[in-house]
Amino acid sequence: MTIQFFGYPKCSTCNKASKWLKDHNIEFVQHHIVETPPSKELIKEMLSTSGIELKKLFNTSGMKYRELQLKDKLPSMTEEEQIELLVSDGMLVKRPLVFDGKHLTLGFKEEEFEQIWSNN
Protein backbone atom coordinates (compact mmCIF):
# COMPACT_ATOMS: atom_id res chain seq x y z
CA MET A 1 0.00 0.00 0.00
CA THR A 2 1.22 3.48 -0.84
CA ILE A 3 1.76 5.79 2.11
CA GLN A 4 -1.46 7.68 2.78
CA PHE A 5 -1.01 11.12 4.36
CA PHE A 6 -4.07 12.76 5.90
CA GLY A 7 -3.44 16.38 6.79
CA TYR A 8 -4.92 19.84 6.85
CA PRO A 9 -3.29 22.52 4.64
CA LYS A 10 -3.42 25.21 7.37
CA CYS A 11 -1.88 22.92 9.99
CA SER A 12 1.79 23.77 10.59
CA THR A 13 2.49 20.32 12.04
CA CYS A 14 1.04 18.68 8.90
CA ASN A 15 3.17 20.94 6.72
CA LYS A 16 6.33 20.03 8.68
CA ALA A 17 5.50 16.34 8.34
CA SER A 18 4.85 16.49 4.59
CA LYS A 19 8.02 18.56 4.09
CA TRP A 20 9.99 15.94 6.04
CA LEU A 21 8.65 13.15 3.81
CA LYS A 22 9.41 15.16 0.64
CA ASP A 23 12.91 16.06 1.88
CA HIS A 24 13.57 12.35 2.41
CA ASN A 25 12.23 11.45 -1.06
CA ILE A 26 9.44 9.37 0.40
CA GLU A 27 6.45 9.12 -1.92
CA PHE A 28 2.99 9.50 -0.47
CA VAL A 29 -0.56 10.35 -1.45
CA GLN A 30 -1.79 13.49 0.29
CA HIS A 31 -5.41 13.76 1.40
CA HIS A 32 -7.16 16.88 2.70
CA ILE A 33 -8.47 15.46 5.97
CA VAL A 34 -11.65 17.59 5.91
CA GLU A 35 -12.57 16.97 2.27
CA THR A 36 -11.49 13.32 2.32
CA PRO A 37 -11.33 11.93 5.86
CA PRO A 38 -10.15 8.34 6.30
CA SER A 39 -12.90 5.81 5.52
CA LYS A 40 -14.46 3.54 8.11
CA GLU A 41 -12.67 0.56 6.53
CA LEU A 42 -9.31 2.34 6.62
CA ILE A 43 -9.75 3.32 10.27
CA LYS A 44 -10.61 -0.28 11.17
CA GLU A 45 -7.55 -1.48 9.25
CA MET A 46 -5.35 1.05 11.08
CA LEU A 47 -6.67 -0.12 14.43
CA SER A 48 -6.17 -3.81 13.73
CA THR A 49 -2.74 -3.38 12.09
CA SER A 50 -1.21 -0.91 14.52
CA GLY A 51 -2.84 -2.08 17.74
CA ILE A 52 -3.37 1.57 18.64
CA GLU A 53 -6.29 2.52 20.88
CA LEU A 54 -9.21 4.11 19.04
CA LYS A 55 -9.20 7.14 21.35
CA LYS A 56 -5.67 8.01 20.13
CA LEU A 57 -7.13 8.81 16.68
CA PHE A 58 -9.07 11.75 18.11
CA ASN A 59 -7.70 15.28 17.89
CA THR A 60 -8.22 16.04 21.58
CA SER A 61 -6.80 19.55 21.27
CA GLY A 62 -9.16 20.53 18.46
CA MET A 63 -12.00 23.01 18.86
CA LYS A 64 -14.53 20.56 17.44
CA TYR A 65 -13.54 17.92 20.04
CA ARG A 66 -14.10 20.41 22.87
CA GLU A 67 -17.23 21.84 21.26
CA LEU A 68 -18.85 18.39 21.14
CA GLN A 69 -17.64 17.65 24.70
CA LEU A 70 -16.19 14.37 23.52
CA LYS A 71 -13.93 13.98 26.55
CA ASP A 72 -17.06 13.15 28.52
CA LYS A 73 -19.01 11.39 25.76
CA LEU A 74 -16.42 9.03 24.21
CA PRO A 75 -16.18 6.61 27.16
CA SER A 76 -19.88 5.74 26.87
CA MET A 77 -19.87 5.42 23.06
CA THR A 78 -19.40 2.13 21.25
CA GLU A 79 -16.38 1.61 18.99
CA GLU A 80 -18.69 1.78 15.97
CA GLU A 81 -20.15 5.12 17.13
CA GLN A 82 -16.66 6.54 17.68
CA ILE A 83 -15.54 5.46 14.20
CA GLU A 84 -18.69 6.99 12.68
CA LEU A 85 -17.82 10.24 14.42
CA LEU A 86 -14.26 10.21 13.06
CA VAL A 87 -15.37 9.61 9.45
CA SER A 88 -18.09 12.27 9.74
CA ASP A 89 -15.65 15.11 10.41
CA GLY A 90 -11.95 15.09 9.53
CA MET A 91 -11.29 17.86 12.06
CA LEU A 92 -11.88 15.29 14.81
CA VAL A 93 -8.99 13.13 13.54
CA LYS A 94 -5.50 13.64 14.97
CA ARG A 95 -3.25 14.90 12.24
CA PRO A 96 -1.20 14.35 10.35
CA LEU A 97 -2.21 10.74 10.13
CA VAL A 98 0.22 8.68 8.03
CA PHE A 99 -0.47 5.03 7.21
CA ASP A 100 0.94 2.51 4.75
CA GLY A 101 -0.99 -0.65 5.61
CA LYS A 102 1.61 -1.72 8.19
CA HIS A 103 2.77 1.40 10.01
CA LEU A 104 0.83 4.30 11.48
CA THR A 105 2.01 7.63 12.83
CA LEU A 106 -0.16 10.29 14.43
CA GLY A 107 1.14 13.82 14.68
CA PHE A 108 4.72 14.63 13.78
CA LYS A 109 7.76 13.67 15.81
CA GLU A 110 10.88 13.74 13.68
CA GLU A 111 12.53 10.80 15.52
CA GLU A 112 9.42 8.67 15.00
CA PHE A 113 9.25 9.56 11.29
CA GLU A 114 12.98 8.79 10.96
CA GLN A 115 12.48 5.40 12.59
CA ILE A 116 9.30 4.39 10.76
CA TRP A 117 9.27 6.07 7.37
CA SER A 118 13.00 6.09 6.53
CA ASN A 119 13.19 2.32 6.68
CA ASN A 120 10.38 1.45 4.28
C-alpha positions in Angstrom: 0.0 0.0 0.0 1.2 3.5 -0.8 1.8 5.8 2.1 -1.5 7.7 2.8 -1.0 11.1 4.4 -4.1 12.8 5.9 -3.4 16.4 6.8 -4.9 19.8 6.8 -3.3 22.5 4.6 -3.4 25.2 7.4 -1.9 22.9 10.0 1.8 23.8 10.6 2.5 20.3 12.0 1.0 18.7 8.9 3.2 20.9 6.7 6.3 20.0 8.7 5.5 16.3 8.3 4.8 16.5 4.6 8.0 18.6 4.1 10.0 15.9 6.0 8.7 13.1 3.8 9.4 15.2 0.6 12.9 16.1 1.9 13.6 12.3 2.4 12.2 11.5 -1.1 9.4 9.4 0.4 6.5 9.1 -1.9 3.0 9.5 -0.5 -0.6 10.3 -1.5 -1.8 13.5 0.3 -5.4 13.8 1.4 -7.2 16.9 2.7 -8.5 15.5 6.0 -11.6 17.6 5.9 -12.6 17.0 2.3 -11.5 13.3 2.3 -11.3 11.9 5.9 -10.1 8.3 6.3 -12.9 5.8 5.5 -14.5 3.5 8.1 -12.7 0.6 6.5 -9.3 2.3 6.6 -9.8 3.3 10.3 -10.6 -0.3 11.2 -7.6 -1.5 9.2 -5.4 1.1 11.1 -6.7 -0.1 14.4 -6.2 -3.8 13.7 -2.7 -3.4 12.1 -1.2 -0.9 14.5 -2.8 -2.1 17.7 -3.4 1.6 18.6 -6.3 2.5 20.9 -9.2 4.1 19.0 -9.2 7.1 21.3 -5.7 8.0 20.1 -7.1 8.8 16.7 -9.1 11.7 18.1 -7.7 15.3 17.9 -8.2 16.0 21.6 -6.8 19.6 21.3 -9.2 20.5 18.5 -12.0 23.0 18.9 -14.5 20.6 17.4 -13.5 17.9 20.0 -14.1 20.4 22.9 -17.2 21.8 21.3 -18.8 18.4 21.1 -17.6 17.7 24.7 -16.2 14.4 23.5 -13.9 14.0 26.5 -17.1 13.2 28.5 -19.0 11.4 25.8 -16.4 9.0 24.2 -16.2 6.6 27.2 -19.9 5.7 26.9 -19.9 5.4 23.1 -19.4 2.1 21.2 -16.4 1.6 19.0 -18.7 1.8 16.0 -20.1 5.1 17.1 -16.7 6.5 17.7 -15.5 5.5 14.2 -18.7 7.0 12.7 -17.8 10.2 14.4 -14.3 10.2 13.1 -15.4 9.6 9.5 -18.1 12.3 9.7 -15.7 15.1 10.4 -12.0 15.1 9.5 -11.3 17.9 12.1 -11.9 15.3 14.8 -9.0 13.1 13.5 -5.5 13.6 15.0 -3.2 14.9 12.2 -1.2 14.4 10.3 -2.2 10.7 10.1 0.2 8.7 8.0 -0.5 5.0 7.2 0.9 2.5 4.7 -1.0 -0.6 5.6 1.6 -1.7 8.2 2.8 1.4 10.0 0.8 4.3 11.5 2.0 7.6 12.8 -0.2 10.3 14.4 1.1 13.8 14.7 4.7 14.6 13.8 7.8 13.7 15.8 10.9 13.7 13.7 12.5 10.8 15.5 9.4 8.7 15.0 9.3 9.6 11.3 13.0 8.8 11.0 12.5 5.4 12.6 9.3 4.4 10.8 9.3 6.1 7.4 13.0 6.1 6.5 13.2 2.3 6.7 10.4 1.5 4.3 
